[in-house]
């Protein structure tokens, strides 16, 4: 965990907690986006099926 991150020395627990919360929010956003994409794909498939049924 080096790189551009500042050293963990001297960081308060509060900052560590904040980093954890930000990572958790980002993961939840990614899950939400994946779910929305799945719902979108299901909707597209249902519309295609309706179009086929009309023919």
Backbone atoms as SQL, in Angstrom:
CREATE TABLE atoms (id INTEGER PRIMARY KEY, chain TEXT, resi INTEGER, resn TEXT, atom TEXT, x REAL, y REAL, z REAL);
INSERT INTO atoms VALUES
  (1, 'A', 1, 'UNK', 'N', 0.832, -1.195, 0.000),
  (2, 'A', 1, 'UNK', 'CA', 0.000, 0.000, 0.000),
  (3, 'A', 1, 'UNK', 'C', 0.867, 1.245, 0.000),
  (4, 'A', 2, 'UNK', 'N', 1.948, 1.220, -0.708),
  (5, 'A', 2, 'UNK', 'CA', 2.780, 2.418, -0.800),
  (6, 'A', 2, 'UNK', 'C', 2.298, 3.264, -1.964),
  (7, 'A', 3, 'UNK', 'N', 3.189, 3.678, -2.819),
  (8, 'A', 3, 'UNK', 'CA', 2.784, 4.474, -3.965),
  (9, 'A', 3, 'UNK', 'C', 2.471, 5.891, -3.564),
  (10, 'A', 4, 'UNK', 'N', 1.359, 6.389, -4.047),
  (11, 'A', 4, 'UNK', 'CA', 0.989, 7.784, -3.800),
  (12, 'A', 4, 'UNK', 'C', 0.319, 7.998, -2.450),
  (13, 'A', 5, 'UNK', 'N', 0.000, 6.928, -1.770),
  (14, 'A', 5, 'UNK', 'CA', -0.652, 7.084, -0.458),
  (15, 'A', 5, 'UNK', 'C', 0.345, 7.582, 0.565),
  (16, 'A', 6, 'UNK', 'N', -0.134, 8.407, 1.454),
  (17, 'A', 6, 'UNK', 'CA', 0.746, 8.865, 2.524),
  (18, 'A', 6, 'UNK', 'C', 0.926, 7.733, 3.518),
  (19, 'A', 7, 'UNK', 'N', 1.981, 7.800, 4.271),
  (20, 'A', 7, 'UNK', 'CA', 2.291, 6.754, 5.236),
  (21, 'A', 7, 'UNK', 'C', 1.163, 6.610, 6.238),
  (22, 'A', 8, 'UNK', 'N', 0.956, 5.370, 6.665),
  (23, 'A', 8, 'UNK', 'CA', -0.071, 5.131, 7.676),
  (24, 'A', 8, 'UNK', 'C', 0.365, 5.691, 9.024),
  (25, 'A', 9, 'UNK', 'N', 1.663, 5.952, 9.196),
  (26, 'A', 9, 'UNK', 'CA', 2.141, 6.542, 10.449),
  (27, 'A', 9, 'UNK', 'C', 1.512, 7.919, 10.613),
  (28, 'A', 10, 'UNK', 'N', 0.983, 8.158, 11.763),
  (29, 'A', 10, 'UNK', 'CA', 0.440, 9.482, 12.044),
  (30, 'A', 10, 'UNK', 'C', -0.978, 9.686, 11.562),
  (31, 'A', 11, 'UNK', 'N', -1.494, 8.752, 10.813),
  (32, 'A', 11, 'UNK', 'CA', -2.889, 8.903, 10.371),
  (33, 'A', 11, 'UNK', 'C', -3.803, 8.508, 11.515),
  (34, 'A', 12, 'UNK', 'N', -4.835, 9.260, 11.682),
  (35, 'A', 12, 'UNK', 'CA', -5.762, 8.945, 12.778),
  (36, 'A', 12, 'UNK', 'C', -6.686, 7.809, 12.363),
  (37, 'A', 13, 'UNK', 'N', -7.288, 7.189, 13.343),
  (38, 'A', 13, 'UNK', 'CA', -8.274, 6.150, 13.047),
  (39, 'A', 13, 'UNK', 'C', -9.438, 6.720, 12.261),
  (40, 'A', 14, 'UNK', 'N', -9.722, 7.975, 12.510),
  (41, 'A', 14, 'UNK', 'CA', -10.826, 8.623, 11.805),
  (42, 'A', 14, 'UNK', 'C', -10.550, 8.675, 10.307),
  (43, 'A', 15, 'UNK', 'N', -9.322, 8.992, 9.927),
  (44, 'A', 15, 'UNK', 'CA', -8.964, 9.026, 8.508),
  (45, 'A', 15, 'UNK', 'C', -9.042, 7.628, 7.909),
  (46, 'A', 16, 'UNK', 'N', -8.595, 6.627, 8.666),
  (47, 'A', 16, 'UNK', 'CA', -8.692, 5.246, 8.191),
  (48, 'A', 16, 'UNK', 'C', -10.153, 4.854, 7.993),
  (49, 'A', 17, 'UNK', 'N', -10.995, 5.241, 8.942),
  (50, 'A', 17, 'UNK', 'CA', -12.423, 4.951, 8.828),
  (51, 'A', 17, 'UNK', 'C', -13.012, 5.638, 7.606),
  (52, 'A', 18, 'UNK', 'N', -12.585, 6.870, 7.352),
  (53, 'A', 18, 'UNK', 'CA', -13.083, 7.618, 6.203),
  (54, 'A', 18, 'UNK', 'C', -12.690, 6.917, 4.906),
  (55, 'A', 19, 'UNK', 'N', -11.442, 6.450, 4.824),
  (56, 'A', 19, 'UNK', 'CA', -10.998, 5.701, 3.642),
  (57, 'A', 19, 'UNK', 'C', -11.851, 4.453, 3.446),
  (58, 'A', 20, 'UNK', 'N', -12.126, 3.754, 4.550),
  (59, 'A', 20, 'UNK', 'CA', -12.947, 2.548, 4.470),
  (60, 'A', 20, 'UNK', 'C', -14.342, 2.885, 3.948),
  (61, 'A', 21, 'UNK', 'N', -14.920, 3.957, 4.470),
  (62, 'A', 21, 'UNK', 'CA', -16.265, 4.361, 4.051),
  (63, 'A', 21, 'UNK', 'C', -16.274, 4.721, 2.570),
  (64, 'A', 22, 'UNK', 'N', -15.262, 5.448, 2.119),
  (65, 'A', 22, 'UNK', 'CA', -15.204, 5.804, 0.697),
  (66, 'A', 22, 'UNK', 'C', -15.088, 4.566, -0.186),
  (67, 'A', 23, 'UNK', 'N', -14.257, 3.616, 0.228),
  (68, 'A', 23, 'UNK', 'CA', -14.127, 2.369, -0.546),
  (69, 'A', 23, 'UNK', 'C', -15.449, 1.617, -0.569),
  (70, 'A', 24, 'UNK', 'N', -16.137, 1.578, 0.566),
  (71, 'A', 24, 'UNK', 'CA', -17.418, 0.885, 0.652),
  (72, 'A', 24, 'UNK', 'C', -18.459, 1.551, -0.250),
  (73, 'A', 25, 'UNK', 'N', -18.485, 2.876, -0.245),
  (74, 'A', 25, 'UNK', 'CA', -19.418, 3.608, -1.112),
  (75, 'A', 25, 'UNK', 'C', -19.120, 3.309, -2.574),
  (76, 'A', 26, 'UNK', 'N', -17.843, 3.309, -2.944),
  (77, 'A', 26, 'UNK', 'CA', -17.461, 3.026, -4.329),
  (78, 'A', 26, 'UNK', 'C', -17.887, 1.617, -4.733),
  (79, 'A', 27, 'UNK', 'N', -17.701, 0.653, -3.843),
  (80, 'A', 27, 'UNK', 'CA', -18.115, -0.722, -4.148),
  (81, 'A', 27, 'UNK', 'C', -19.626, -0.807, -4.310),
  (82, 'A', 28, 'UNK', 'N', -20.359, -0.117, -3.449),
  (83, 'A', 28, 'UNK', 'CA', -21.821, -0.120, -3.553),
  (84, 'A', 28, 'UNK', 'C', -22.284, 0.542, -4.843),
  (85, 'A', 29, 'UNK', 'N', -21.611, 1.614, -5.243),
  (86, 'A', 29, 'UNK', 'CA', -21.958, 2.272, -6.505),
  (87, 'A', 29, 'UNK', 'C', -21.722, 1.327, -7.675),
  (88, 'A', 30, 'UNK', 'N', -20.602, 0.609, -7.645),
  (89, 'A', 30, 'UNK', 'CA', -20.318, -0.341, -8.721),
  (90, 'A', 30, 'UNK', 'C', -21.373, -1.437, -8.779),
  (91, 'A', 31, 'UNK', 'N', -21.792, -1.925, -7.611),
  (92, 'A', 31, 'UNK', 'CA', -22.849, -2.942, -7.578),
  (93, 'A', 31, 'UNK', 'C', -24.151, -2.376, -8.135),
  (94, 'A', 32, 'UNK', 'N', -24.458, -1.137, -7.789),
  (95, 'A', 32, 'UNK', 'CA', -25.686, -0.509, -8.281),
  (96, 'A', 32, 'UNK', 'C', -25.652, -0.370, -9.793),
  (97, 'A', 33, 'UNK', 'N', -24.513, 0.035, -10.325),
  (98, 'A', 33, 'UNK', 'CA', -24.369, 0.179, -11.775),
  (99, 'A', 33, 'UNK', 'C', -24.539, -1.170, -12.456),
  (100, 'A', 34, 'UNK', 'N', -23.942, -2.215, -11.886),
  (101, 'A', 34, 'UNK', 'CA', -24.089, -3.557, -12.457),
  (102, 'A', 34, 'UNK', 'C', -25.548, -3.997, -12.444),
  (103, 'A', 35, 'UNK', 'N', -26.256, -3.716, -11.342),
  (104, 'A', 35, 'UNK', 'CA', -27.671, -4.082, -11.266),
  (105, 'A', 35, 'UNK', 'C', -28.500, -3.307, -12.284),
  (106, 'A', 36, 'UNK', 'N', -28.228, -2.013, -12.428),
  (107, 'A', 36, 'UNK', 'CA', -28.959, -1.216, -13.413),
  (108, 'A', 36, 'UNK', 'C', -28.709, -1.721, -14.825),
  (109, 'A', 37, 'UNK', 'N', -27.467, -2.093, -15.126),
  (110, 'A', 37, 'UNK', 'CA', -27.162, -2.648, -16.445),
  (111, 'A', 37, 'UNK', 'C', -27.912, -3.954, -16.673),
  (112, 'A', 38, 'UNK', 'N', -28.006, -4.778, -15.643),
  (113, 'A', 38, 'UNK', 'CA', -28.747, -6.037, -15.763),
  (114, 'A', 38, 'UNK', 'C', -30.227, -5.766, -16.022),
  (115, 'A', 39, 'UNK', 'N', -30.793, -4.827, -15.288),
  (116, 'A', 39, 'UNK', 'CA', -32.206, -4.480, -15.476),
  (117, 'A', 39, 'UNK', 'C', -32.433, -3.942, -16.887),
  (118, 'A', 40, 'UNK', 'N', -31.520, -3.126, -17.371),
  (119, 'A', 40, 'UNK', 'CA', -31.606, -2.571, -18.722),
  (120, 'A', 40, 'UNK', 'C', -31.581, -3.694, -19.760),
  (121, 'A', 41, 'UNK', 'N', -30.657, -4.639, -19.601),
  (122, 'A', 41, 'UNK', 'CA', -30.550, -5.757, -20.544),
  (123, 'A', 41, 'UNK', 'C', -31.809, -6.622, -20.517),
  (124, 'A', 42, 'UNK', 'N', -32.353, -6.864, -19.333),
  (125, 'A', 42, 'UNK', 'CA', -33.591, -7.643, -19.221),
  (126, 'A', 42, 'UNK', 'C', -34.727, -6.918, -19.939),
  (127, 'A', 43, 'UNK', 'N', -34.818, -5.611, -19.749),
  (128, 'A', 43, 'UNK', 'CA', -35.846, -4.818, -20.423),
  (129, 'A', 43, 'UNK', 'C', -35.709, -4.872, -21.932),
  (130, 'A', 44, 'UNK', 'N', -34.473, -4.769, -22.422),
  (131, 'A', 44, 'UNK', 'CA', -34.247, -4.857, -23.874),
  (132, 'A', 44, 'UNK', 'C', -34.684, -6.214, -24.412),
  (133, 'A', 45, 'UNK', 'N', -34.358, -7.277, -23.686),
  (134, 'A', 45, 'UNK', 'CA', -34.749, -8.625, -24.120),
  (135, 'A', 45, 'UNK', 'C', -36.265, -8.769, -24.135),
  (136, 'A', 46, 'UNK', 'N', -36.930, -8.227, -23.129),
  (137, 'A', 46, 'UNK', 'CA', -38.395, -8.311, -23.080),
  (138, 'A', 46, 'UNK', 'C', -39.017, -7.553, -24.256),
  (139, 'A', 47, 'UNK', 'N', -38.457, -6.392, -24.596),
  (140, 'A', 47, 'UNK', 'CA', -38.966, -5.646, -25.751),
  (141, 'A', 47, 'UNK', 'C', -38.758, -6.425, -27.042),
  (142, 'A', 48, 'UNK', 'N', -37.599, -7.073, -27.181),
  (143, 'A', 48, 'UNK', 'CA', -37.350, -7.894, -28.376),
  (144, 'A', 48, 'UNK', 'C', -38.364, -9.035, -28.448),
  (145, 'A', 49, 'UNK', 'N', -38.637, -9.649, -27.306),
  (146, 'A', 49, 'UNK', 'CA', -39.614, -10.743, -27.284),
  (147, 'A', 49, 'UNK', 'C', -41.009, -10.251, -27.659),
  (148, 'A', 50, 'UNK', 'N', -41.374, -9.048, -27.199),
  (149, 'A', 50, 'UNK', 'CA', -42.672, -8.481, -27.576),
  (150, 'A', 50, 'UNK', 'C', -42.735, -8.221, -29.072),
  (151, 'A', 51, 'UNK', 'N', -41.657, -7.691, -29.635),
  (152, 'A', 51, 'UNK', 'CA', -41.620, -7.440, -31.078),
  (153, 'A', 51, 'UNK', 'C', -41.772, -8.740, -31.856),
  (154, 'A', 52, 'UNK', 'N', -41.111, -9.804, -31.406),
  (155, 'A', 52, 'UNK', 'CA', -41.218, -11.108, -32.079),
  (156, 'A', 52, 'UNK', 'C', -42.643, -11.639, -31.979),
  (157, 'A', 53, 'UNK', 'N', -43.299, -11.426, -30.846),
  (158, 'A', 53, 'UNK', 'CA', -44.658, -11.931, -30.647),
  (159, 'A', 53, 'UNK', 'C', -45.649, -11.208, -31.556),
  (160, 'A', 54, 'UNK', 'N', -45.366, -9.966, -31.895),
  (161, 'A', 54, 'UNK', 'CA', -46.266, -9.190, -32.754),
  (162, 'A', 54, 'UNK', 'C', -46.185, -9.628, -34.204),
  (163, 'A', 55, 'UNK', 'N', -45.056, -10.205, -34.600),
  (164, 'A', 55, 'UNK', 'CA', -44.870, -10.600, -36.009),
  (165, 'A', 55, 'UNK', 'C', -45.584, -11.854, -36.376);
